[in-house]
């Protein structure tokens, strides 16, 4: 296997790199190449010139120094969720083997290595009645999710995951290891908390705050798909009046007719009111009862459950698949915007549409309250966050799906803020929409930090700063 766009790296240089790395060094000629370059989103076909599967932070340092000496671009991958721009010809640092998690129950903190997923963090924290600010799936890499902000089911009460970071271990683009916190390299610390995904170095680990969350009231009310318009209009008026104990959403879902989908949902479409109440459980039941009284659901899956079972709320897939997602922020859900969404997501004739799902999350609370000082100030300042996504069953369908998503966003232009939540962007779209997540002042500040650390822009496969 050859890569036409890859720089020619002498075999002697690869051999020398292997002597410096405890983990694996993999080239396109090696049998493990495809496995090491593949991530959760199978639509992405990165073909790096060389891959370093790092065993620890020292491997990351050596890999970055090698890339600096060889003038190679550098990209980072943990789980392969939310891939950035194409990394053909670059050095890919795969951190998936760096999975150490340490919980300090007395200090209510966790230290998490670069490749760890949220599952072990949540499991270990829950033994002490604590929880991290994870997202909708415990299968996602904790560090990458946090660097992009991280909007989860505790968000309105405690903020984005990036707000909970105490420190990062960072390897800068010239191969310098740093301990980064509010008191040590504070400018870099500010940038990494929402503005530094893959652009100013490699994060090798992070220390985060944990929160006293054990039992929650959470789940889904399933309504007929055709009720989506009425549900969204009610949600628009109802959600902003709710306590920050509730983080909620409306999801329009067209479940595919696949064996992996549970039988009651397979091949059917629903509109769901979903969320998580992290206050007193009885108060949460009373809040959700307002929906039950308004319209009886087809299926009621709201229940008291340990936060360790948080995956049950969003029911995200756990098997790798080819997918496309995009996003917008809205401050309001006017009828015209609701009509656009329902007409393009809910199939009128029962056929499977190009857009598989659309979810509108209610933000505000601690998410908005902490926005002004955060690097990604505009990328977290709206009232409602829209994510639309599709599974791409065949590459030939990909262009039609991309067009359907783009045209939906185009139709919504009069009603959106124009800002992007960068964790819901991928590939070329992430680069194209990076600037929209930051105010002008914050973008200038980020650009100055980027220029000081990476003047040659070798870390160009994350957000496009500078």
Secondary structure, 3 states (H helix, E strand, C coil): CCCCCCCCCCHHHHHHHHHHCCCEEEECCCCCHHHHHCCCECCCCCCCCEEEECCCHHHHHHHHHHHHHHCCCEEEECCCCCCCCCCCCCEEEECCCCCCEEEECCCCEEEEECCCEHHHHHHHHHCCCCECCCCCCCCCEHHHHHHCCCCCCCHHHHCCHHHHEEEEEEECCCCCEEEEECCCCHHHHHHHHHHCCCCCCEEEEEEEECECCCEEEEEEEEEEHHHHHHHHHHHHHHHHHCCCCEEEEEEEEECCCCCCCCCCCCCCEEEEEEEEECCCHHHHHHHHHHHHHHCCCCEECCEEEEHHHCHHHHCCCCCCECEEEEEEEECCCCHHHHHHHHHHHCCCCCCCCCCCEEEEEECCCHHHHCCCCCCCCHHHCCCEEEEEEEECCCHHHHHHHHHHHHHHHHHHHHHCCCCCCHHHCCHHHHHHHHHHHCCHHHHHHHHHHHHHHCCCCCCCCCCCCC
